[in-house]
Amino acid sequence: MTTTTKPVVALEKSQGHFEGTMKALKLVEDKISKGIKRKKKVLIKPNFVSTHRQLAATHVDSVKAILQILSQHYDGEIILGEGPAMGSLDDAIKNFGYEPLIEEYGLKVVDLNKDIYVELDGLDSKLELMKFKVSKTLLDCDYLVSAAVPKTHDTVIATLSIKNIVVGSLVSASEKQKIHQGYKAINLNIARIGQRRMPDLAVLDGFIGMEGEGPENGDPVPLHVSSASIHPVSLDTVMAKVMGFEPLDIGYLSHLNEWGAGVAKLSEITVVGQPITEVTRKFKPHSTYKDQLNWK
């Protein structure tokens, strides 16, 4: 008789970006240590959907905690890679205080918007085949870290660790815009590209989240929760529930679960640290929330 181990998601109360991220990572550090062994190229992908509004972006202290953990188990090259939806990567690095961290850890910085690309299949608004240009550096790295923030979204209900990777990996702002082909297609596109390159480690710093008109113009939520897992679909499932959403109402999570690319059923996930019910804080959804459910 074969037994299947449930995916593990760490969920911790957070009193700060660094402290909360570190607590969550410590709960899965043994899994990180095993996964990063013999790797040669690590890429950390923060979320800089805005290059000027800190609330919409990954806080530098959360990435610092990730680097502290990784550096205990890995001594090779680490890339900081991101392609902002608007504005320049240089501006984001400066505005969000990443320069000292880049120097301290000797990070190589790659602007994914200007990267060599690979064309992957996706779908247009009529669900017919179209191509998307995806960063080769991101696809080729052998250990990928998604460092994101839990936020509501104007098209897919919530933006979490998987969407951070998929949309950020699209080369150029026009490619990022192109993925928005209506509610059905965008969820399928995120799931398809996400299935091609899932994060090996996913981290959500929810010390302060965003509700309402996310992912850029929403309001702050003092959630005070951090989460980490080597199972990104399950991590996003747990955090969606913490935010008050039904995970399988989020199209890309439903597709990935159905395709066997991850587990998005709470009954099949082991949560360590804090129970979901102890840290739930219902987020106000985006004003287009009801329309977004039309992906089904």
C-alpha positions in Angstrom: 0.0 0.0 0.0 1.4 3.4 -1.0 1.0 6.4 1.2 1.1 9.9 -0.1 2.6 12.6 2.1 0.5 15.8 2.4 2.1 19.0 1.3 3.2 21.1 4.2 2.6 24.9 4.5 4.1 27.0 7.3 1.8 29.7 8.6 3.0 32.0 11.4 2.0 35.2 13.1 4.2 38.1 12.2 5.4 41.2 14.0 7.5 42.4 11.1 8.6 41.7 7.5 11.9 40.1 8.6 10.7 38.4 11.8 7.6 36.8 10.3 9.3 35.6 7.1 12.1 34.1 9.2 9.7 32.3 11.5 7.8 30.7 8.6 11.0 29.7 6.8 12.4 28.0 10.0 9.4 25.7 10.0 10.3 24.3 6.6 14.0 24.8 6.7 14.7 21.1 6.5 12.8 20.9 3.3 14.6 23.9 1.9 18.0 22.4 2.8 17.2 19.2 1.0 15.8 21.0 -2.1 18.7 23.4 -2.6 21.5 20.8 -2.4 23.7 20.6 -5.5 21.9 23.6 -7.1 24.0 26.0 -9.2 21.7 28.9 -10.0 19.2 30.3 -7.6 16.8 33.1 -8.6 14.7 35.1 -6.1 11.8 36.8 -7.7 10.2 39.6 -5.6 7.0 41.4 -6.7 7.5 45.0 -8.0 4.2 45.5 -9.7 4.7 49.1 -8.7 8.1 50.7 -8.5 7.0 53.5 -6.2 4.4 52.2 -3.8 5.8 50.0 -1.1 2.5 48.5 -0.2 2.2 46.9 -3.6 5.8 45.5 -3.5 7.8 42.8 -1.7 9.5 44.4 1.3 13.3 44.2 1.3 13.4 42.8 4.9 11.4 39.7 3.8 13.9 39.0 1.0 16.7 39.6 3.6 15.2 36.8 5.7 15.1 34.5 2.7 18.7 35.2 1.9 19.8 34.5 5.4 18.2 31.1 5.3 19.4 30.2 1.8 23.0 31.2 2.6 23.1 28.6 5.4 22.6 25.9 2.9 23.9 27.2 -0.4 27.0 29.2 -1.5 26.6 29.5 -5.2 25.2 32.3 -7.4 22.0 34.1 -6.4 20.1 36.2 -8.9 17.6 38.8 -8.0 15.2 38.8 -11.0 12.1 40.9 -11.7 10.4 42.7 -14.5 8.1 45.5 -13.2 4.8 46.0 -14.9 5.5 49.7 -15.1 8.6 51.7 -14.5 12.2 50.5 -14.3 13.8 47.8 -12.2 16.6 50.2 -11.2 13.9 52.6 -9.8 12.3 49.8 -7.8 15.7 48.7 -6.4 16.5 52.2 -5.3 13.0 53.2 -4.0 12.5 50.0 -2.0 16.0 50.0 -0.4 17.4 46.9 -2.1 20.9 48.3 -2.9 22.6 47.5 0.4 21.1 43.9 0.3 22.4 43.4 -3.3 25.9 44.5 -2.2 25.9 42.5 1.1 25.0 39.2 -0.7 26.7 39.9 -4.0 23.5 39.4 -5.9 23.4 39.4 -9.7 20.5 41.5 -10.8 18.6 40.5 -13.9 15.8 42.7 -15.4 13.4 40.0 -16.7 11.7 42.6 -19.0 15.0 42.7 -21.0 15.9 39.1 -20.8 16.4 36.5 -23.6 13.1 34.8 -23.9 11.5 31.4 -24.7 8.1 31.3 -26.4 5.5 29.3 -24.5 1.9 28.4 -25.6 -1.0 30.3 -24.2 -4.6 31.2 -25.1 -6.2 34.4 -26.4 -9.7 35.7 -25.5 -11.3 33.1 -27.9 -9.2 30.4 -26.2 -7.2 29.9 -29.4 -3.5 29.4 -29.3 -1.1 32.4 -28.8 2.5 32.7 -27.8 4.0 34.3 -24.7 7.6 35.4 -24.3 8.9 34.1 -21.0 12.3 34.9 -19.4 14.9 32.3 -20.2 16.9 33.1 -17.1 13.8 32.3 -14.9 13.0 29.1 -16.8 16.6 27.9 -16.7 17.4 28.6 -13.0 17.5 25.3 -11.0 16.1 26.8 -7.8 13.3 29.4 -8.0 12.1 31.4 -5.1 8.8 33.5 -5.2 8.8 36.3 -2.6 5.5 38.0 -2.8 2.7 39.8 -0.8 -0.9 38.6 -0.5 -3.1 41.1 -2.4 -6.5 41.2 -4.0 -6.5 41.4 -7.8 -8.6 43.0 -10.5 -8.8 39.9 -12.7 -8.0 36.7 -10.8 -9.3 37.5 -7.3 -5.9 37.2 -5.5 -2.3 37.5 -6.5 0.0 35.2 -4.5 3.2 33.3 -5.1 2.4 31.6 -8.5 1.0 34.6 -10.2 4.1 36.6 -9.0 6.3 34.2 -11.0 4.1 33.9 -14.1 3.4 37.5 -14.8 6.8 38.7 -13.7 8.5 36.2 -16.0 6.8 37.7 -19.1 9.4 39.7 -21.1 8.3 43.4 -21.4 5.3 45.3 -20.2 3.4 44.6 -23.4 3.7 40.8 -22.8 2.4 41.3 -19.3 -0.6 43.2 -20.7 -1.1 40.5 -23.4 -1.8 37.8 -20.8 -5.0 39.7 -19.8 -7.3 38.0 -22.3 -10.5 37.9 -20.2 -11.3 36.0 -17.0 -11.2 32.5 -18.5 -8.1 32.9 -20.6 -5.9 34.6 -17.9 -6.6 31.9 -15.4 -5.7 29.2 -17.9 -2.6 31.1 -19.0 -1.4 31.6 -15.4 -1.9 27.9 -14.8 -0.3 26.8 -18.0 2.8 28.9 -17.6 2.9 28.2 -13.9 2.9 24.5 -14.5 5.9 24.9 -16.8 7.9 26.6 -14.0 6.7 26.4 -10.5 8.6 28.0 -7.6 10.8 25.6 -5.6 10.2 27.8 -2.6 7.3 30.1 -2.1 7.1 32.8 0.5 4.2 35.2 1.2 5.0 38.1 3.6 1.6 39.1 4.9 2.7 41.4 7.6 0.8 44.0 5.6 -1.4 42.8 2.8 -3.6 44.7 0.3 -7.4 44.5 -0.1 -9.9 46.2 -2.4 -8.5 47.7 -5.6 -5.4 45.6 -5.8 -2.8 44.7 -7.0 -1.6 48.3 -7.0 -4.2 50.8 -5.7 -5.7 48.8 -2.8 -5.8 49.5 0.9 -3.4 48.2 3.6 -4.4 45.2 5.7 -2.5 44.6 9.0 -2.7 40.9 8.5 0.4 40.1 10.5 0.9 36.6 9.0 3.8 35.1 7.0 3.8 31.8 5.1 6.3 29.6 3.4 6.3 26.2 1.6 8.0 24.2 -1.1 4.5 23.5 -2.4 3.3 26.8 -4.1 -0.2 25.7 -5.0 -0.9 24.6 -1.5 0.7 27.8 -0.1 -1.5 30.0 -2.2 -4.5 27.9 -1.2 -3.8 28.4 2.5 -3.3 32.1 2.1 -6.4 32.6 0.0 -8.4 31.0 2.8 -6.7 33.2 5.3 -7.8 36.2 3.2 -11.4 34.9 3.3 -11.6 33.5 -0.2 -12.5 30.0 -1.3 -9.3 28.7 -2.9 -11.1 26.8 -5.7 -13.0 30.0 -6.7 -9.6 31.2 -7.9 -9.3 29.9 -11.5 -5.6 29.2 -11.8 -5.6 27.3 -8.5 -8.6 25.2 -9.5 -6.9 24.4 -12.9 -3.6 23.4 -11.3 -5.3 21.3 -8.7 -7.4 19.5 -11.5 -4.3 19.0 -13.6 -2.4 17.4 -10.7 0.2 20.2 -10.6 -0.4 20.8 -7.0 -2.9 20.5 -4.1 -5.5 23.1 -3.7 -7.9 21.2 -1.3 -7.4 22.3 2.3 -8.3 18.8 3.6 -5.3 17.5 1.8 -2.8 20.1 3.1 -0.9 20.0 6.4 -0.6 23.5 8.0 2.2 23.9 10.6 2.6 26.8 13.0 -0.7 28.6 13.4 -4.1 27.1 12.4 -5.8 29.0 9.5 -8.8 29.8 11.8 -6.5 31.6 14.2 -5.1 34.1 11.6 -8.0 34.6 9.2 -8.9 38.1 8.3 -11.5 38.6 5.6 -10.1 40.9 2.8 -12.4 43.2 1.0 -12.4 41.9 -2.6 -11.8 44.0 -5.7 -14.9 45.8 -6.9 -15.0 43.4 -10.0 -15.0 40.3 -7.8 -18.4 38.9 -9.0 -17.4 39.3 -12.6 -14.1 37.6 -12.0 -15.9 34.4 -11.0 -17.0 34.1 -14.7 -13.8 32.2 -15.4 -15.8 29.1 -14.5 
